[in-house]
Amino acid sequence: MGLMEVASGKSVYRGYEYYIHNKVLVAEKVDEYQYHGAVEGTADEPYEVLIDVIHPRKSHCNCPHADGKRIVCKHQIAVYFKAFPEEAKKYKKELDDYYEEEEQRYDRIEEELAKHLKKANKQELMEMIWDLLYEGPEWQFNRFVDRYLNID
Ligand SMILES: [Zn+2]
């Protein structure tokens, strides 16, 4: 398993952002599988990072989240992407594909919903609205009342 698999999805995403925003100051190969890195973070000094691409659990970073733990943090991922830009491109493509799929899925649902609403009669529409108003969150109920009724 590589660093990407060991890290949480959130750390990979945040690491990608760090990489894209040029927060990785150094990413240099130190031996066959290891890279040393320095990453600008929230502290005054850059975080010191070492990644091991074969044994991800041997990687470390001195940020508060990962220091002394066997956690692959966003700084380690950022260094990984800097050392392997092709992997960053691959990750970006996966993200784009995912969002495109989600968008298409949403469009399909919207289409189906529109069809369904057009077919429904008044009684059915009323039931759907009651359902929404009473099963949904209170703000939804209040917003509906504010928008469509004149009650002082
Ligand atoms: Zn870190």
Backbone and ligand atoms as CSV (ligand in chain L), in Angstrom:
chain,resi,resn,atom,element,x,y,z
A,1,MET,N,N,0.830,-1.201,0.000
A,1,MET,CA,C,0.000,0.000,0.000
A,1,MET,C,C,0.865,1.253,0.000
A,2,GLY,N,N,0.462,2.200,-0.811
A,2,GLY,CA,C,1.217,3.445,-0.874
A,2,GLY,C,C,0.684,4.493,0.088
A,3,LEU,N,N,1.315,5.639,0.047
A,3,LEU,CA,C,0.922,6.729,0.939
A,3,LEU,C,C,-0.540,7.137,0.750
A,4,MET,N,N,-0.956,7.168,-0.518
A,4,MET,CA,C,-2.321,7.603,-0.836
A,4,MET,C,C,-3.363,6.703,-0.179
A,5,GLU,N,N,-3.060,5.398,-0.098
A,5,GLU,CA,C,-4.020,4.443,0.466
A,5,GLU,C,C,-4.035,4.519,1.987
A,6,VAL,N,N,-2.883,4.843,2.563
A,6,VAL,CA,C,-2.786,4.886,4.027
A,6,VAL,C,C,-3.404,6.176,4.583
A,7,ALA,N,N,-3.276,7.251,3.839
A,7,ALA,CA,C,-3.815,8.544,4.298
A,7,ALA,C,C,-5.340,8.549,4.205
A,8,SER,N,N,-5.973,9.411,4.988
A,8,SER,CA,C,-7.427,9.566,4.883
A,8,SER,C,C,-7.733,10.343,3.602
A,9,GLY,N,N,-8.958,10.170,3.111
A,9,GLY,CA,C,-9.369,10.889,1.908
A,9,GLY,C,C,-9.219,12.393,2.062
A,10,LYS,N,N,-9.497,12.863,3.269
A,10,LYS,CA,C,-9.408,14.292,3.547
A,10,LYS,C,C,-7.950,14.769,3.475
A,11,SER,N,N,-7.046,13.978,4.035
A,11,SER,CA,C,-5.625,14.349,3.992
A,11,SER,C,C,-5.100,14.367,2.558
A,12,VAL,N,N,-5.563,13.416,1.752
A,12,VAL,CA,C,-5.118,13.391,0.352
A,12,VAL,C,C,-5.607,14.658,-0.355
A,13,TYR,N,N,-6.854,15.003,-0.124
A,13,TYR,CA,C,-7.415,16.196,-0.770
A,13,TYR,C,C,-6.685,17.467,-0.317
A,14,ARG,N,N,-6.481,17.572,1.017
A,14,ARG,CA,C,-5.793,18.754,1.549
A,14,ARG,C,C,-4.341,18.782,1.070
A,15,GLY,N,N,-3.709,17.621,0.996
A,15,GLY,CA,C,-2.332,17.523,0.493
A,15,GLY,C,C,-2.242,17.985,-0.945
A,16,TYR,N,N,-3.226,17.620,-1.719
A,16,TYR,CA,C,-3.262,18.054,-3.115
A,16,TYR,C,C,-3.359,19.583,-3.191
A,17,GLU,N,N,-4.205,20.146,-2.331
A,17,GLU,CA,C,-4.332,21.614,-2.305
A,17,GLU,C,C,-3.012,22.284,-1.931
A,18,TYR,N,N,-2.342,21.732,-0.943
A,18,TYR,CA,C,-1.032,22.270,-0.543
A,18,TYR,C,C,-0.064,22.231,-1.713
A,19,TYR,N,N,-0.071,21.121,-2.400
A,19,TYR,CA,C,0.825,20.958,-3.551
A,19,TYR,C,C,0.493,21.976,-4.638
A,20,ILE,N,N,-0.769,22.084,-4.974
A,20,ILE,CA,C,-1.217,22.996,-6.032
A,20,ILE,C,C,-0.921,24.455,-5.678
A,21,HIS,N,N,-1.032,24.791,-4.399
A,21,HIS,CA,C,-0.772,26.164,-3.964
A,21,HIS,C,C,0.693,26.409,-3.608
A,22,ASN,N,N,1.549,25.534,-4.107
A,22,ASN,CA,C,3.010,25.702,-3.952
A,22,ASN,C,C,3.486,25.831,-2.514
A,23,LYS,N,N,2.887,25.039,-1.629
A,23,LYS,CA,C,3.318,25.057,-0.235
A,23,LYS,C,C,4.516,24.133,-0.005
A,24,VAL,N,N,4.825,23.331,-0.986
A,24,VAL,CA,C,5.970,22.418,-0.839
A,24,VAL,C,C,7.232,23.161,-1.258
A,25,LEU,N,N,8.083,23.456,-0.277
A,25,LEU,CA,C,9.290,24.236,-0.557
A,25,LEU,C,C,10.414,23.340,-1.048
A,26,VAL,N,N,10.458,22.118,-0.525
A,26,VAL,CA,C,11.517,21.173,-0.872
A,26,VAL,C,C,10.896,19.787,-1.029
A,27,ALA,N,N,11.347,19.060,-2.039
A,27,ALA,CA,C,11.004,17.634,-2.150
A,27,ALA,C,C,12.175,16.978,-2.853
A,28,GLU,N,N,13.083,16.412,-2.062
A,28,GLU,CA,C,14.304,15.856,-2.662
A,28,GLU,C,C,14.486,14.397,-2.274
A,29,LYS,N,N,14.970,13.672,-3.231
A,29,LYS,CA,C,15.187,12.243,-3.018
A,29,LYS,C,C,16.382,12.078,-2.088
A,30,VAL,N,N,16.227,11.258,-1.030
A,30,VAL,CA,C,17.368,11.022,-0.145
A,30,VAL,C,C,17.912,9.599,-0.269
A,31,ASP,N,N,17.045,8.661,-0.587
A,31,ASP,CA,C,17.549,7.363,-1.052
A,31,ASP,C,C,16.501,6.709,-1.935
A,32,GLU,N,N,16.666,5.459,-2.210
A,32,GLU,CA,C,15.851,4.819,-3.240
A,32,GLU,C,C,14.354,5.078,-3.088
A,33,TYR,N,N,13.843,4.961,-1.826
A,33,TYR,CA,C,12.403,5.079,-1.619
A,33,TYR,C,C,12.010,6.298,-0.799
A,34,GLN,N,N,13.003,7.051,-0.351
A,34,GLN,CA,C,12.680,8.130,0.586
A,34,GLN,C,C,12.933,9.527,0.016
A,35,TYR,N,N,12.041,10.422,0.401
A,35,TYR,CA,C,12.156,11.821,-0.010
A,35,TYR,C,C,12.047,12.700,1.223
A,36,HIS,N,N,12.900,13.692,1.240
A,36,HIS,CA,C,12.822,14.682,2.310
A,36,HIS,C,C,12.055,15.880,1.763
A,37,GLY,N,N,11.222,16.464,2.609
A,37,GLY,CA,C,10.466,17.614,2.161
A,37,GLY,C,C,10.339,18.672,3.232
A,38,ALA,N,N,10.021,19.880,2.796
A,38,ALA,CA,C,9.680,20.967,3.710
A,38,ALA,C,C,8.409,21.597,3.166
A,39,VAL,N,N,7.431,21.752,4.053
A,39,VAL,CA,C,6.119,22.235,3.609
A,39,VAL,C,C,5.678,23.396,4.490
A,40,GLU,N,N,5.301,24.467,3.848
A,40,GLU,CA,C,4.779,25.631,4.545
A,40,GLU,C,C,3.433,25.280,5.158
A,41,GLY,N,N,3.293,25.540,6.456
A,41,GLY,CA,C,2.022,25.226,7.113
A,41,GLY,C,C,1.544,26.387,7.934
A,42,THR,N,N,0.844,26.089,9.019
A,42,THR,CA,C,0.305,27.163,9.850
A,42,THR,C,C,1.330,27.667,10.863
A,43,ALA,N,N,2.365,26.873,11.158
A,43,ALA,CA,C,3.410,27.314,12.084
A,43,ALA,C,C,4.365,28.280,11.374
A,44,ASP,N,N,5.193,28.963,12.141
A,44,ASP,CA,C,6.147,29.914,11.547
A,44,ASP,C,C,7.157,29.202,10.652
A,45,GLU,N,N,7.653,28.098,11.171
A,45,GLU,CA,C,8.650,27.342,10.414
A,45,GLU,C,C,7.961,26.291,9.551
A,46,PRO,N,N,8.539,26.016,8.372
A,46,PRO,CA,C,7.973,24.938,7.550
A,46,PRO,C,C,8.054,23.592,8.273
A,47,TYR,N,N,7.132,22.712,7.989
A,47,TYR,CA,C,7.178,21.380,8.578
A,47,TYR,C,C,8.204,20.522,7.856
A,48,GLU,N,N,8.878,19.717,8.646
A,48,GLU,CA,C,9.882,18.801,8.102
A,48,GLU,C,C,9.223,17.460,7.841
A,49,VAL,N,N,9.392,16.992,6.631
A,49,VAL,CA,C,8.688,15.792,6.205
A,49,VAL,C,C,9.672,14.772,5.645
A,50,LEU,N,N,9.425,13.525,5.951
A,50,LEU,CA,C,10.143,12.464,5.273
A,50,LEU,C,C,9.108,11.449,4.807
A,51,ILE,N,N,9.146,11.125,3.540
A,51,ILE,CA,C,8.212,10.093,3.081
A,51,ILE,C,C,8.967,8.884,2.570
A,52,ASP,N,N,8.390,7.728,2.820
A,52,ASP,CA,C,8.920,6.474,2.310
A,52,ASP,C,C,7.823,5.865,1.446
A,53,VAL,N,N,8.059,5.819,0.161
A,53,VAL,CA,C,6.986,5.436,-0.758
A,53,VAL,C,C,6.707,3.930,-0.729
A,54,ILE,N,N,7.631,3.142,-0.234
A,54,ILE,CA,C,7.416,1.688,-0.145
A,54,ILE,C,C,6.835,1.314,1.223
A,55,HIS,N,N,7.319,1.972,2.247
A,55,HIS,CA,C,6.819,1.722,3.605
A,55,HIS,C,C,6.217,3.008,4.148
A,56,PRO,N,N,4.990,3.316,3.745
A,56,PRO,CA,C,4.380,4.608,4.103
A,56,PRO,C,C,4.350,4.876,5.607
A,57,ARG,N,N,4.255,3.813,6.414
A,57,ARG,CA,C,4.197,3.991,7.866
A,57,ARG,C,C,5.521,4.459,8.446
A,58,LYS,N,N,6.584,4.366,7.670
A,58,LYS,CA,C,7.882,4.883,8.128
A,58,LYS,C,C,7.998,6.385,7.848
A,59,SER,N,N,7.037,6.928,7.149
A,59,SER,CA,C,7.064,8.358,6.831
A,59,SER,C,C,6.790,9.155,8.093
A,60,HIS,N,N,7.301,10.368,8.142
A,60,HIS,CA,C,6.894,11.229,9.245
A,60,HIS,C,C,6.908,12.700,8.900
A,61,CYS,N,N,6.308,13.460,9.797
A,61,CYS,CA,C,6.166,14.903,9.628
A,61,CYS,C,C,6.096,15.473,11.036
A,62,ASN,N,N,6.679,16.644,11.247
A,62,ASN,CA,C,6.663,17.199,12.609
A,62,ASN,C,C,5.488,18.152,12.870
A,63,CYS,N,N,4.431,18.042,12.081
A,63,CYS,CA,C,3.233,18.848,12.363
A,63,CYS,C,C,2.497,18.236,13.561
A,64,PRO,N,N,1.648,19.029,14.239
A,64,PRO,CA,C,0.969,18.522,15.455
A,64,PRO,C,C,0.106,17.283,15.181
A,65,HIS,N,N,-0.418,17.178,13.986
A,65,HIS,CA,C,-1.309,16.067,13.660
A,65,HIS,C,C,-0.548,14.733,13.556
A,66,ALA,N,N,0.645,14.782,13.004
A,66,ALA,CA,C,1.350,13.533,12.677
A,66,ALA,C,C,2.584,13.264,13.538
A,67,ASP,N,N,3.071,14.270,14.234
A,67,ASP,CA,C,4.327,14.132,14.978
A,67,ASP,C,C,4.271,12.965,15.972
A,68,GLY,N,N,5.204,12.055,15.853
A,68,GLY,CA,C,5.283,10.923,16.774
A,68,GLY,C,C,4.250,9.836,16.530
A,69,LYS,N,N,3.420,10.023,15.504
A,69,LYS,CA,C,2.402,9.009,15.204
A,69,LYS,C,C,2.656,8.434,13.823
A,70,ARG,N,N,2.058,7.296,13.596
A,70,ARG,CA,C,2.228,6.672,12.282
A,70,ARG,C,C,1.080,7.088,11.368
A,71,ILE,N,N,0.929,8.385,11.253
A,71,ILE,CA,C,-0.164,8.934,10.449
A,71,ILE,C,C,0.421,9.561,9.185
A,72,VAL,N,N,-0.216,9.317,8.067
A,72,VAL,CA,C,0.193,10.003,6.841
A,72,VAL,C,C,-0.661,11.263,6.713
A,73,CYS,N,N,-0.030,12.417,6.924
A,73,CYS,CA,C,-0.770,13.688,6.952
A,73,CYS,C,C,-0.739,14.374,5.588
A,74,LYS,N,N,-1.430,15.504,5.518
A,74,LYS,CA,C,-1.523,16.250,4.261
A,74,LYS,C,C,-0.155,16.760,3.776
A,75,HIS,N,N,0.762,17.042,4.729
A,75,HIS,CA,C,2.090,17.525,4.328
A,75,HIS,C,C,2.885,16.432,3.622
A,76,GLN,N,N,2.729,15.214,4.132
A,76,GLN,CA,C,3.415,14.083,3.503
A,76,GLN,C,C,2.865,13.844,2.097
A,77,ILE,N,N,1.557,13.959,1.974
A,77,ILE,CA,C,0.929,13.785,0.659
A,77,ILE,C,C,1.382,14.892,-0.298
A,78,ALA,N,N,1.470,16.114,0.225
A,78,ALA,CA,C,1.902,17.241,-0.615
A,78,ALA,C,C,3.312,16.992,-1.159
A,79,VAL,N,N,4.196,16.474,-0.299
A,79,VAL,CA,C,5.572,16.165,-0.729
A,79,VAL,C,C,5.549,15.039,-1.768
A,80,TYR,N,N,4.689,14.069,-1.519
A,80,TYR,CA,C,4.552,12.950,-2.467
A,80,TYR,C,C,4.144,13.456,-3.856
A,81,PHE,N,N,3.166,14.348,-3.895
A,81,PHE,CA,C,2.715,14.892,-5.178
A,81,PHE,C,C,3.809,15.720,-5.850
A,82,LYS,N,N,4.575,16.441,-5.041
A,82,LYS,CA,C,5.668,17.237,-5.613
A,82,LYS,C,C,6.734,16.312,-6.215
A,83,ALA,N,N,7.011,15.208,-5.524
A,83,ALA,CA,C,8.017,14.256,-6.001
A,83,ALA,C,C,7.501,13.448,-7.198
A,84,PHE,N,N,6.173,13.248,-7.243
A,84,PHE,CA,C,5.572,12.455,-8.329
A,84,PHE,C,C,4.406,13.211,-8.945
A,85,PRO,N,N,4.721,14.221,-9.771
A,85,PRO,CA,C,3.657,15.060,-10.346
A,85,PRO,C,C,2.635,14.254,-11.157
A,86,GLU,N,N,3.065,13.126,-11.724
A,86,GLU,CA,C,2.125,12.299,-12.495
A,86,GLU,C,C,0.999,11.765,-11.603
A,87,GLU,N,N,1.370,11.452,-10.373
A,87,GLU,CA,C,0.370,10.959,-9.414
A,87,GLU,C,C,-0.630,12.061,-9.075
A,88,ALA,N,N,-0.134,13.295,-9.008
A,88,ALA,CA,C,-1.015,14.435,-8.738
A,88,ALA,C,C,-2.003,14.604,-9.888
A,89,LYS,N,N,-1.497,14.453,-11.117
A,89,LYS,CA,C,-2.373,14.567,-12.294
A,89,LYS,C,C,-3.440,13.486,-12.279
A,90,LYS,N,N,-3.012,12.274,-11.914
A,90,LYS,CA,C,-3.941,11.152,-11.859
A,90,LYS,C,C,-5.037,11.422,-10.815
A,91,TYR,N,N,-4.590,11.938,-9.678
A,91,TYR,CA,C,-5.536,12.235,-8.602
A,91,TYR,C,C,-6.539,13.304,-9.051
A,92,LYS,N,N,-6.020,14.349,-9.707
A,92,LYS,CA,C,-6.882,15.428,-10.202
A,92,LYS,C,C,-7.926,14.864,-11.173
A,93,LYS,N,N,-7.487,13.965,-12.028
A,93,LYS,CA,C,-8.394,13.366,-13.002
A,93,LYS,C,C,-9.488,12.569,-12.279
A,94,GLU,N,N,-9.098,11.814,-11.264
A,94,GLU,CA,C,-10.079,11.052,-10.490
A,94,GLU,C,C,-11.113,11.980,-9.854
A,95,LEU,N,N,-10.610,13.081,-9.298
A,95,LEU,CA,C,-11.516,14.068,-8.683
A,95,LEU,C,C,-12.497,14.619,-9.710
A,96,ASP,N,N,-11.955,15.033,-10.867
A,96,ASP,CA,C,-12.795,15.607,-11.924
A,96,ASP,C,C,-13.844,14.606,-12.380
A,97,ASP,N,N,-13.409,13.356,-12.581
A,97,ASP,CA,C,-14.345,12.312,-13.017
A,97,ASP,C,C,-15.451,12.129,-11.990
A,98,TYR,N,N,-15.040,12.126,-10.726
A,98,TYR,CA,C,-16.012,11.935,-9.662
A,98,TYR,C,C,-17.066,13.046,-9.684
A,99,TYR,N,N,-16.612,14.288,-9.787
A,99,TYR,CA,C,-17.567,15.403,-9.771
A,99,TYR,C,C,-18.445,15.424,-11.011
A,100,GLU,N,N,-17.864,14.995,-12.131
A,100,GLU,CA,C,-18.662,14.942,-13.347
A,100,GLU,C,C,-19.765,13.895,-13.205
A,101,GLU,N,N,-19.391,12.735,-12.665
A,101,GLU,CA,C,-20.378,11.680,-12.447
A,101,GLU,C,C,-21.480,12.141,-11.505
A,102,GLU,N,N,-21.068,12.809,-10.434
A,102,GLU,CA,C,-22.047,13.313,-9.468
A,102,GLU,C,C,-23.000,14.297,-10.136
A,103,GLU,N,N,-22.452,15.143,-10.996
A,103,GLU,CA,C,-23.258,16.138,-11.686
A,103,GLU,C,C,-24.272,15.458,-12.605
A,104,GLN,N,N,-23.779,14.451,-13.330
A,104,GLN,CA,C,-24.674,13.722,-14.234
A,104,GLN,C,C,-25.777,13.011,-13.455
A,105,ARG,N,N,-25.380,12.427,-12.321
A,105,ARG,CA,C,-26.343,11.736,-11.489
A,105,ARG,C,C,-27.425,12.716,-11.007
A,106,TYR,N,N,-26.968,13.883,-10.608
A,106,TYR,CA,C,-27.880,14.913,-10.109
A,106,TYR,C,C,-28.839,15.367,-11.217
A,107,ASP,N,N,-28.290,15.537,-12.421
A,107,ASP,CA,C,-29.124,15.931,-13.564
A,107,ASP,C,C,-30.205,14.893,-13.829
A,108,ARG,N,N,-29.813,13.618,-13.765
A,108,ARG,CA,C,-30.783,12.542,-14.009
A,108,ARG,C,C,-31.892,12.576,-12.964
A,109,ILE,N,N,-31.506,12.751,-11.722
A,109,ILE,CA,C,-32.491,12.796,-10.644
A,109,ILE,C,C,-33.451,13.966,-10.856
A,110,GLU,N,N,-32.884,15.108,-11.230
A,110,GLU,CA,C,-33.701,16.294,-11.449
A,110,GLU,C,C,-34.722,16.055,-12.570
A,111,GLU,N,N,-34.259,15.419,-13.628
A,111,GLU,CA,C,-35.134,15.094,-14.750
A,111,GLU,C,C,-36.285,14.193,-14.320
A,112,GLU,N,N,-35.915,13.135,-13.573
A,112,GLU,CA,C,-36.926,12.187,-13.097
A,112,GLU,C,C,-37.931,12.881,-12.186
A,113,LEU,N,N,-37.411,13.747,-11.357
A,113,LEU,CA,C,-38.258,14.471,-10.421
A,113,LEU,C,C,-39.250,15.364,-11.169
A,114,ALA,N,N,-38.741,16.056,-12.180
A,114,ALA,CA,C,-39.602,16.931,-12.973
A,114,ALA,C,C,-40.719,16.130,-13.633
A,115,LYS,N,N,-40.365,14.973,-14.195
A,115,LYS,CA,C,-41.364,14.100,-14.830
A,115,LYS,C,C,-42.431,13.692,-13.818
A,116,HIS,N,N,-41.936,13.272,-12.665
A,116,HIS,CA,C,-42.814,12.796,-11.605
A,116,HIS,C,C,-43.789,13.893,-11.157
A,117,LEU,N,N,-43.268,15.108,-10.985
A,117,LEU,CA,C,-44.105,16.209,-10.533
A,117,LEU,C,C,-45.143,16.594,-11.579
A,118,LYS,N,N,-44.756,16.548,-12.850
A,118,LYS,CA,C,-45.693,16.892,-13.924
A,118,LYS,C,C,-46.863,15.929,-13.973
A,119,LYS,N,N,-46.557,14.649,-13.684
A,119,LYS,CA,C,-47.601,13.621,-13.747
A,119,LYS,C,C,-48.553,13.660,-12.548
A,120,ALA,N,N,-48.054,14.184,-11.450
A,120,ALA,CA,C,-48.826,14.123,-10.200
A,120,ALA,C,C,-50.058,15.032,-10.275
A,121,ASN,N,N,-51.142,14.592,-9.632
A,121,ASN,CA,C,-52.323,15.465,-9.557
A,121,ASN,C,C,-52.233,16.352,-8.311
A,122,LYS,N,N,-53.216,17.210,-8.175
A,122,LYS,CA,C,-53.162,18.199,-7.102
A,122,LYS,C,C,-53.083,17.545,-5.719
A,123,GLN,N,N,-53.885,16.504,-5.527
A,123,GLN,CA,C,-53.893,15.798,-4.251
A,123,GLN,C,C,-52.499,15.234,-3.923
A,124,GLU,N,N,-51.888,14.625,-4.923
A,124,GLU,CA,C,-50.558,14.041,-4.726
A,124,GLU,C,C,-49.513,15.118,-4.419
A,125,LEU,N,N,-49.616,16.230,-5.153
A,125,LEU,CA,C,-48.680,17.329,-4.912
A,125,LEU,C,C,-48.820,17.859,-3.485
A,126,MET,N,N,-50.075,17.985,-3.053
A,126,MET,CA,C,-50.309,18.478,-1.690
A,126,MET,C,C,-49.702,17.542,-0.652
A,127,GLU,N,N,-49.870,16.243,-0.879
A,127,GLU,CA,C,-49.297,15.282,0.054
A,127,GLU,C,C,-47.783,15.379,0.117
A,128,MET,N,N,-47.178,15.577,-1.069
A,128,MET,CA,C,-45.711,15.708,-1.108
A,128,MET,C,C,-45.251,16.931,-0.317
A,129,ILE,N,N,-45.988,18.014,-0.477
A,129,ILE,CA,C,-45.609,19.248,0.227
A,129,ILE,C,C,-45.786,19.093,1.741
A,130,TRP,N,N,-46.901,18.494,2.147
A,130,TRP,CA,C,-47.084,18.242,3.588
A,130,TRP,C,C,-45.938,17.406,4.141
A,131,ASP,N,N,-45.618,16.377,3.376
A,131,ASP,CA,C,-44.537,15.482,3.765
A,131,ASP,C,C,-43.241,16.252,3.997
A,132,LEU,N,N,-42.899,17.057,3.007
A,132,LEU,CA,C,-41.676,17.852,3.090
A,132,LEU,C,C,-41.690,18.759,4.310
A,133,LEU,N,N,-42.846,19.422,4.503
A,133,LEU,CA,C,-42.921,20.415,5.572
A,133,LEU,C,C,-42.879,19.779,6.955
A,134,TYR,N,N,-43.508,18.621,7.109
A,134,TYR,CA,C,-43.558,18.028,8.442
A,134,TYR,C,C,-42.422,17.054,8.732
A,135,GLU,N,N,-41.852,16.484,7.700
A,135,GLU,CA,C,-40.738,15.556,7.913
A,135,GLU,C,C,-39.397,16.275,7.830
A,136,GLY,N,N,-39.391,17.431,7.204
A,136,GLY,CA,C,-38.136,18.159,6.985
A,136,GLY,C,C,-37.747,18.994,8.195
A,137,PRO,N,N,-36.623,19.685,8.092
A,137,PRO,CA,C,-36.155,20.527,9.199
A,137,PRO,C,C,-37.073,21.732,9.424
A,138,GLU,N,N,-37.005,22.271,10.620
A,138,GLU,CA,C,-37.889,23.365,10.996
A,138,GLU,C,C,-37.683,24.611,10.129
A,139,TRP,N,N,-36.426,24.895,9.786
A,139,TRP,CA,C,-36.175,26.090,8.958
A,139,TRP,C,C,-36.922,26.025,7.635
A,140,GLN,N,N,-37.086,24.804,7.122
A,140,GLN,CA,C,-37.775,24.633,5.848
A,140,GLN,C,C,-39.255,25.015,6.002
A,141,PHE,N,N,-39.826,24.534,7.075
A,141,PHE,CA,C,-41.215,24.852,7.389
A,141,PHE,C,C,-41.380,26.369,7.518
A,142,ASN,N,N,-40.504,26.985,8.309
A,142,ASN,CA,C,-40.590,28.434,8.538
A,142,ASN,C,C,-40.391,29.230,7.256
A,143,ARG,N,N,-39.464,28.782,6.436
A,143,ARG,CA,C,-39.209,29.504,5.196
A,143,ARG,C,C,-40.430,29.428,4.278
A,144,PHE,N,N,-41.038,28.260,4.254
A,144,PHE,CA,C,-42.230,28.079,3.419
A,144,PHE,C,C,-43.345,29.014,3.878
A,145,VAL,N,N,-43.561,29.050,5.186
A,145,VAL,CA,C,-44.604,29.902,5.753
A,145,VAL,C,C,-44.316,31.376,5.429
A,146,ASP,N,N,-43.050,31.785,5.617
A,146,ASP,CA,C,-42.665,33.173,5.335
A,146,ASP,C,C,-42.900,33.523,3.872
A,147,ARG,N,N,-42.578,32.593,3.015
A,147,ARG,CA,C,-42.615,32.881,1.600
A,147,ARG,C,C,-44.013,32.879,1.012
A,148,TYR,N,N,-44.848,31.944,1.472
A,148,TYR,CA,C,-46.131,31.746,0.790
A,148,TYR,C,C,-47.369,32.148,1.577
A,149,LEU,N,N,-47.209,32.412,2.861
A,149,LEU,CA,C,-48.382,32.804,3.631
A,149,LEU,C,C,-48.187,34.208,4.212
A,150,ASN,N,N,-49.305,34.892,4.402
A,150,ASN,CA,C,-49.212,36.205,5.024
A,150,ASN,C,C,-49.719,36.143,6.453
A,151,ILE,N,N,-48.867,35.723,7.358
A,151,ILE,CA,C,-49.250,35.650,8.750
A,151,ILE,C,C,-48.328,36.569,9.545
A,152,ASP,N,N,-48.907,37.444,10.319
A,152,ASP,CA,C,-48.064,38.358,11.112
A,152,ASP,C,C,-47.655,37.724,12.425
L,1,ZN,ZN,ZN,2.144,16.994,8.656
